[in-house]
Amino acid sequence: MSKPVVAIVGRPNVGKSTLFNVLAGETISIVKDTPGVTRDRIYADVNWLDKEFTLIDTGGIEPDSRDIILSQMREQAQIAIDTADVIIFITDVKQGLVDSDSKVADMLRRSGKPIVLVVNKVDSFNKMMPDVYEFYNLGIGDPVPISAASRLGIGDMLDAVAEHFPEGTGEEEEDDRPRIAIVGKPNVGKSSIVNKLLGENRVIVSDIAGTTRDAIDTEIVHDGKEYIFIDTAGLRRKNKIKEELERYSIIRTVTAVERADVVLMVIDATEGVTEQDAKIAGIAHERGKGIIIVVNKWDAIEKNDKTTREYEAKIRQVLSYLPYAEVMFVSAKTGQRLNKLYEMIDMVIENQTLRVATGVLNEIMTEAVAMQQPPSDKGKRLKLYYITQVSVKPPTFVIFVNDKELMHFSYTRYLENKIREAFGFRGTSLKFFIRERKEKEQ
């Protein structure tokens, strides 16, 4: 079930991050009055009326000269065009219409994607509307006046954005074919794995990091069953600073993970788990996807009988928040163990959609409580009344207790382990919600 993706594009210092933070409802981006200081998290899930979408702040431009600003704005606009369903193009009423606004507007117009033109810093609609009208000259529709800092006009802007969401968003993807996103840093062999599975060079592969342009959906039939592989884009390599490369690859990763059931997290065996790998795995974990860690280039590692076990232990140490993830060692070059991937994917999807009867869950909980008493605080002990599974993908449980404050995460983890002992749930995260119920309601 895919949420629409909305990207914010604009020159430095027009208020992209301020708008992002207002919509995300928390200060995620760092905002200062210096152009190009956006760092940190760049995506957030936003809910407007009954519509949910993923918002991306494309920031991260560090201008040295007008030419560089323009080339980076083009790059940024291209990222938005590739990944977004709707683009918010933000301009600044105080700086007025500038040349680079027009150039990016041309590019956005040619993309054919829906664009909502937003004029920011309109602190007084009465006084400043004549200045807003100037932006009609961009030729990309009616400018929507807002003040992100004062939270004026935000509702009208979101209404305009939501109008462009595809009809019945997510419904068109209600087919049963498993969707598998292949994610990882550039040049770890994502496209090579898809090519090997496909048996033809559908995805362009070269030794330059970042040669895959867009996220490409590839349909593969194995043993009469169809799978959709989403190969996340690497990046066109320009002489960009490393941080921006990483930032853009993460933007694309978020959108691919959002659409997937299972995420194949590809790691280069010769490099081990890097910080960026951990970031990308974290995105899949947060979104409750099935996760298989695929260690590629295993043929390039010298091995003895302990190598696999030691290597897996190292991965689990770095990605300690993914104890449930499956680990596979493969080689896209030789094709080693790639066919086993399908079995693993099928197993993870089965676990992602597994439902456990309420009666059975409560038996497990009663037994767990008998083996390890719930925590207490100042003489008050936690009581667990009832547990039930409310949804799948990922399996999600609600536990009713007498006092939420007493339900320490370590006890939730203990219960999770007991449920996993009984049902496995290999390859998928489990989500738990704790609800309070007063004793007299029993």
C-alpha positions in Angstrom: 0.0 0.0 0.0 1.9 3.0 -1.3 1.5 6.4 0.2 1.8 9.4 -2.1 5.2 11.1 -1.9 5.4 14.9 -1.8 8.7 16.7 -2.3 9.5 20.2 -1.4 11.8 22.0 -3.9 13.1 25.5 -3.9 16.1 27.8 -3.7 18.2 28.0 -0.5 16.7 30.1 2.3 13.1 30.3 0.9 11.8 28.3 3.9 11.8 24.7 2.8 12.8 23.3 6.2 10.5 25.6 8.1 7.6 24.4 6.0 8.8 20.8 6.4 8.9 21.1 10.2 5.4 22.7 10.4 3.9 19.8 8.3 5.9 17.1 10.2 4.7 18.6 13.5 8.2 18.5 15.1 11.5 20.1 14.5 13.3 17.5 12.4 15.4 19.7 10.1 17.8 22.2 11.5 16.7 25.6 10.4 19.0 28.7 10.5 19.1 31.8 8.4 22.1 30.5 6.5 21.4 29.0 3.1 22.2 25.3 3.0 22.1 24.2 6.6 19.4 21.6 6.3 20.7 18.4 7.8 19.4 15.3 9.5 16.1 13.6 8.8 14.6 14.5 5.5 11.4 12.6 5.4 8.3 12.4 7.6 4.9 10.8 7.5 2.2 13.5 7.3 -1.6 13.2 7.8 -3.9 15.8 6.3 -7.6 15.3 7.0 -7.9 11.6 6.1 -5.0 11.5 3.7 -1.5 10.2 4.6 1.6 11.0 2.6 5.4 10.9 2.9 6.9 14.3 2.8 10.5 14.8 1.5 12.6 17.9 2.1 15.1 18.1 -0.7 17.3 20.8 1.0 21.0 20.3 1.4 22.3 22.9 -1.1 25.5 24.6 -0.2 26.0 27.4 -2.7 29.4 28.9 -3.6 28.4 30.7 -6.7 25.3 31.3 -8.8 26.2 28.6 -11.2 26.6 26.0 -8.5 23.3 27.0 -6.9 21.6 26.4 -10.3 23.2 23.1 -11.0 22.4 21.8 -7.6 18.8 23.1 -7.8 18.5 21.2 -11.0 19.8 18.1 -9.4 17.5 18.5 -6.5 14.5 19.2 -8.8 15.4 16.0 -10.7 15.4 13.9 -7.6 11.9 15.3 -6.7 10.7 14.6 -10.3 11.9 11.0 -10.1 10.5 10.1 -6.8 7.5 12.4 -6.0 3.8 12.1 -6.9 3.4 15.8 -6.2 6.0 18.6 -6.0 5.7 21.7 -3.8 7.7 24.4 -5.5 8.5 27.0 -2.9 9.5 30.6 -3.6 10.1 33.7 -1.5 7.8 36.8 -1.8 10.5 38.9 -0.1 13.3 38.0 -2.6 10.8 38.2 -5.5 10.9 36.1 -8.7 14.5 35.3 -9.6 16.1 33.7 -12.6 16.9 30.4 -11.1 13.2 30.1 -10.1 12.2 30.3 -13.7 14.8 27.8 -14.8 13.7 25.2 -12.3 10.0 26.0 -13.1 10.8 25.1 -16.8 12.2 21.8 -15.7 9.3 20.9 -13.4 6.8 21.9 -16.1 8.5 19.5 -18.6 8.3 16.6 -16.1 4.5 16.4 -16.4 4.3 15.9 -12.6 1.7 17.9 -10.6 3.2 21.1 -9.1 1.8 23.3 -6.4 3.5 26.7 -6.6 3.9 28.1 -3.1 4.9 31.7 -2.3 6.3 31.8 1.3 6.9 34.6 3.8 3.6 36.3 3.0 3.1 37.6 6.5 0.2 39.8 5.5 -2.1 38.6 2.8 -3.7 42.1 2.4 -0.5 44.0 1.9 1.6 41.5 0.0 -0.8 39.9 -2.6 0.3 42.2 -5.4 3.8 40.8 -4.9 2.4 37.2 -5.0 0.8 37.9 -8.4 4.3 38.3 -10.0 4.8 34.5 -9.6 2.1 33.9 -12.2 4.9 34.6 -14.7 6.4 31.2 -13.9 3.5 29.7 -15.9 3.0 26.7 -13.6 -0.4 27.6 -12.2 -1.9 29.7 -9.4 0.6 30.7 -6.6 -0.6 29.7 -3.1 0.4 32.4 -0.6 1.6 31.0 2.8 3.8 32.0 5.8 5.4 28.8 7.0 6.8 30.6 10.1 3.4 32.0 11.1 1.5 29.0 9.8 -0.8 31.0 7.5 -2.3 29.5 4.4 -1.0 26.0 5.2 -4.5 24.4 4.9 -5.2 25.8 1.5 -1.8 24.6 0.3 -2.4 21.1 1.6 -5.8 21.0 0.0 -4.1 21.9 -3.3 -1.5 19.2 -2.8 -4.1 16.5 -1.9 -6.1 17.3 -5.1 -3.3 15.8 -7.1 -3.1 12.5 -5.1 -3.8 9.5 -7.4 -7.4 8.2 -7.1 -7.7 5.6 -4.4 -4.0 5.8 -3.6 -2.5 2.5 -2.7 -5.5 0.5 -4.0 -4.0 0.0 -7.4 -1.2 -1.9 -5.7 -3.6 -4.3 -4.0 -2.4 -7.2 -6.2 -1.0 -10.2 -4.3 2.4 -10.1 -5.9 5.2 -9.8 -3.3 7.1 -6.5 -3.6 10.7 -6.6 -2.8 12.9 -3.5 -2.5 16.6 -4.0 -3.0 18.3 -1.3 -1.0 21.9 -0.5 0.0 24.7 1.9 -0.7 25.6 2.6 -4.3 27.9 -0.1 -5.8 27.2 -3.0 -3.5 25.7 -5.0 -6.3 21.9 -4.4 -6.1 21.4 -4.3 -9.9 23.7 -7.3 -10.4 21.5 -9.3 -8.1 18.4 -8.4 -10.1 20.1 -9.1 -13.4 21.2 -12.6 -12.1 17.7 -13.4 -10.9 16.3 -12.2 -14.2 18.9 -13.8 -16.4 19.3 -10.8 -18.6 20.8 -7.3 -18.3 17.6 -5.3 -17.9 19.2 -3.0 -15.3 22.3 -1.2 -16.4 25.3 -2.2 -14.3 28.8 -0.6 -14.3 31.6 -0.3 -11.8 30.9 3.4 -11.2 28.9 3.9 -8.0 25.5 5.3 -8.7 24.9 4.4 -12.3 21.3 3.3 -11.8 19.1 6.3 -12.5 15.7 5.6 -11.1 14.0 3.0 -9.0 13.1 0.4 -11.5 10.4 -2.2 -11.1 11.2 -5.6 -12.5 8.8 -8.4 -12.7 10.4 -11.9 -12.2 8.6 -15.2 -12.4 10.1 -18.0 -10.4 8.5 -21.5 -10.1 5.3 -20.0 -11.6 5.1 -17.3 -8.9 5.4 -13.6 -9.8 7.6 -11.2 -7.8 8.1 -7.5 -8.2 11.7 -6.3 -7.5 12.1 -2.6 -6.8 15.8 -1.8 -7.5 16.4 1.5 -5.7 18.4 4.0 -7.6 22.0 4.6 -7.1 22.9 8.1 -8.2 24.3 9.8 -11.2 27.7 10.6 -10.1 28.6 14.3 -10.3 31.4 15.9 -8.4 29.0 16.2 -5.4 30.1 16.1 -1.8 29.7 12.7 -0.2 27.0 13.8 2.2 24.7 14.9 -0.6 25.1 11.7 -2.4 24.1 9.8 0.7 21.2 12.2 1.3 19.8 11.6 -2.2 20.2 7.9 -2.1 18.3 7.8 1.2 15.4 9.9 -0.3 15.0 7.3 -3.0 15.4 4.4 -0.5 12.5 5.8 1.7 10.1 5.9 -1.3 11.1 2.3 -2.4 10.8 0.9 1.1 7.4 2.5 1.5 6.1 0.4 -1.5 7.7 -2.9 -0.5 6.6 -5.9 1.6 10.2 -7.2 2.1 13.4 -5.3 2.0 16.6 -6.9 0.8 19.4 -4.9 2.5 22.5 -5.5 0.4 25.8 -5.2 2.1 29.3 -5.5 0.4 31.1 -8.4 2.1 34.4 -6.7 1.5 33.4 -3.6 3.4 31.2 -4.9 6.2 28.3 -2.9 7.6 28.8 0.8 7.2 27.0 3.7 9.0 24.9 4.3 5.9 23.9 0.7 5.8 22.7 1.1 9.4 20.7 4.2 8.4 19.0 2.5 5.5 18.2 -0.7 7.6 16.8 1.7 10.2 14.3 3.1 7.7 13.0 -0.4 6.9 12.8 -1.3 10.6 10.9 1.9 11.4 8.4 1.1 8.7 7.9 -2.5 9.9 9.0 -4.2 6.8 10.3 -7.8 6.4 14.1 -7.6 6.3 16.7 -9.9 4.8 20.3 -8.8 5.0 22.0 -10.0 1.9 25.8 -10.1 2.1 27.0 -9.8 -1.5 30.4 -10.5 -3.0 30.9 -13.4 -0.6 33.0 -15.1 -3.2 35.7 -12.4 -2.6 36.1 -13.4 1.0 38.7 -15.9 2.2 36.9 -18.4 4.3 37.4 -21.1 6.9 34.7 -23.0 8.8 34.1 -20.2 11.2 34.0 -17.2 8.7 30.2 -17.2 8.1 29.3 -17.4 11.8 31.8 -14.7 12.8 30.7 -12.4 10.0 27.0 -12.8 11.0 27.8 -12.1 14.6 29.5 -8.8 13.5 26.5 -7.8 11.5 24.1 -8.6 14.4 26.3 -6.5 16.7 26.1 -3.4 14.5 22.4 -3.9 13.6 21.5 -4.9 17.1 18.0 -3.5 16.7 17.3 -6.1 14.0 17.7 -9.3 15.8 14.8 -10.8 13.8 16.4 -10.0 10.4 17.5 -13.0 8.3 21.1 -13.0 7.0 22.1 -14.6 3.6 25.6 -14.8 2.0 25.5 -14.6 -1.8 27.5 -13.7 -4.8 25.8 -11.9 -7.7 28.9 -12.6 -9.8 28.8 -16.4 -9.5 25.1 -16.7 -8.7 25.9 -18.5 -5.4 22.8 -19.1 -3.2 20.7 -16.5 -5.1 18.0 -19.1 -5.8 17.6 -19.6 -2.1 16.5 -15.9 -1.9 13.0 -16.8 -3.1 12.5 -19.4 -0.3 13.6 -16.8 2.2 11.3 -14.1 0.7 8.3 -16.4 0.8 9.1 -17.3 4.4 9.4 -13.7 5.5 6.1 -12.7 3.8 4.4 -15.6 5.4 5.6 -14.4 8.8 4.6 -10.8 8.0 1.1 -11.9 7.4 0.8 -14.5 10.2 -2.1 -14.1 12.5 -2.1 -15.7 16.0 -5.4 -16.5 17.7 -6.2 -14.4 20.8 -6.6 -17.4 23.0 -3.2 -18.7 22.2 -1.6 -15.3 22.7 -3.1 -15.0 26.1 -1.9 -18.5 27.1 1.7 -17.4 26.1 1.3 -14.2 28.1 0.0 -15.9 31.2 2.9 -18.4 31.1 5.4 -15.6 30.5 4.1 -13.6 33.5 4.3 -16.8 35.7 7.9 -17.2 34.7 9.0 -13.6 35.2 7.0 -11.3 37.4 6.0 -7.9 35.8 7.9 -4.9 37.2 6.6 -2.8 40.0 7.3 0.7 41.2 6.6 2.3 44.6 4.6 -0.8 45.7 2.4 -0.8 42.6 2.8 -3.8 40.3 2.1 -4.0 36.6 -0.9 -6.2 35.8 -1.3 -7.6 32.3 -4.9 -8.2 31.5 -5.2 -9.2 27.8 -3.3 -9.3 24.5 -4.7 -9.4 21.0 -3.3 -9.1 17.5 -4.9 -6.2 15.6 -3.1 -6.3 12.2 -0.4 -7.8 10.0 2.4 -6.4 7.8 3.9 -6.1 10.4 2.1 -8.3 13.0 0.8 -5.7 15.5 -0.4 -6.5 19.0 -2.2 -4.5 21.7 -1.6 -5.3 25.4 -4.1 -4.1 28.0 -2.5 -3.3 31.3 -3.4 -1.5 34.6 -0.7 1.2 34.2 1.2 2.1 31.0 4.0 3.8 33.0 4.9 0.5 34.6 5.3 -1.3 31.3 9.0 -1.0 30.8 10.3 -1.6 27.2 12.4 -4.4 28.5 9.3 -6.3 29.7 7.7 -5.7 26.3 10.9 -7.1 24.7 10.6 -10.1 27.0 7.0 -10.8 25.9 8.1 -10.3 22.3 10.8 -12.9 22.7 8.3 -15.4 24.2 5.9 -14.9 21.2 8.8 -15.3 18.8 9.9 -18.5 20.6 6.4 -19.9 20.0 5.8 -18.7 16.4 9.2 -17.7 15.0 8.2 -14.6 13.1 11.6 -14.7 11.4 12.5 -11.8 9.2 9.7 -9.5 10.4 9.5 -6.9 13.1 6.6 -7.0 15.6 4.8 -3.9 16.9 3.3 -3.6 20.3 0.9 -1.0 21.6 0.2 -0.7 25.3 -3.3 0.4 26.4 -4.5 1.2 29.9 -7.6 -0.4 31.4 -8.7 0.3 34.9 -9.4 -2.7 37.1 -13.1 -2.0 37.5 -13.5 -2.2 33.7 -12.5 -5.8 33.9 
